[in-house]
Amino acid sequence: MQSVPSRRHIIADDIRSKISNGRIKADERLPSEAQLASRYAVSTPTLRSALAVLQNEGLVEKIHGKGNFVRYPRRRITYVGGGHALRTEPSVESALRVTIRTTNLQAHGQLAGLLEVSESSPLTEFHCISHEGKSPHSLARIYVPRDLSPADVPAEPHCCKSVEAKLAKLRPPLAEVRERVSARPPTPEEAVTLRISSALAVLAITRVAADRTGRVVEAALLVLPSDRADVLFTTHHMTDERTSGG
């Protein structure tokens, strides 16, 4: 026996169809929830449930205080393990810009543990949000000991590689990079910052880098929405010929 589609899925299918055929264009604001509920002759909770389906699919984003908007198709990026970088196609790289907020703070709790320093040790936080156009794309919080903090990182938007170059300028050569990748729901703050549904999983990457003396010189907490990111790790194995010494 074939099940009958629910009202919310019928509404979601209709709006999805209008987006796919161009009747509703990217970055266009949808009618208000009250107007849509009236148009489809459903209650507001049913209408919101239909919009939630589209939000979970990444087709619609809800901006607090402004309404529901059709999202541009998100460009995918690849985080390269151990490479301290987001790998992107040239066209993607030029489209992404990152804004930085710099804060001086003292190590505490998790940060003291990650950086292997005592409580209250001076640190600098770089709170980075990459944007594609006007929409946020990914989030990073990077922490370095205060003596390794560059003083000339501007706040205005610039490309991802220039940010990485600024942060690496004072950093000693690295000997070890440890990374932990997990999938989890976003925190409420992350969902608001990245304008994503709380039901959309994010890739959370904790990266700790140490120099040749064993000192931890950087700890980074990266959040990449799963609808636009991949993680790549490459392992190089020694061949028999190279290990035999012949």
Secondary structure as GFF3:
##gff-version 3
##sequence-region A 1 246
A	DSSP	alpha_helix	7	20	.	.	.	ID=ss1
A	DSSP	alpha_helix	33	40	.	.	.	ID=ss2
A	DSSP	alpha_helix	44	56	.	.	.	ID=ss3
A	DSSP	beta_strand	60	63	.	.	.	ID=ss4
A	DSSP	beta_strand	67	70	.	.	.	ID=ss5
A	DSSP	beta_strand	77	80	.	.	.	ID=ss6
A	DSSP	beta_strand	85	87	.	.	.	ID=ss7
A	DSSP	alpha_helix	90	95	.	.	.	ID=ss8
A	DSSP	beta_strand	96	106	.	.	.	ID=ss9
A	DSSP	alpha_helix	109	115	.	.	.	ID=ss10
A	DSSP	beta_strand	122	132	.	.	.	ID=ss11
A	DSSP	beta_strand	135	145	.	.	.	ID=ss12
A	DSSP	three_ten_helix	146	148	.	.	.	ID=ss13
A	DSSP	alpha_helix	160	168	.	.	.	ID=ss14
A	DSSP	beta_strand	174	184	.	.	.	ID=ss15
A	DSSP	alpha_helix	188	194	.	.	.	ID=ss16
A	DSSP	beta_strand	202	211	.	.	.	ID=ss17
A	DSSP	beta_strand	216	225	.	.	.	ID=ss18
A	DSSP	beta_strand	229	232	.	.	.	ID=ss19
A	DSSP	alpha_helix	240	244	.	.	.	ID=ss20
###
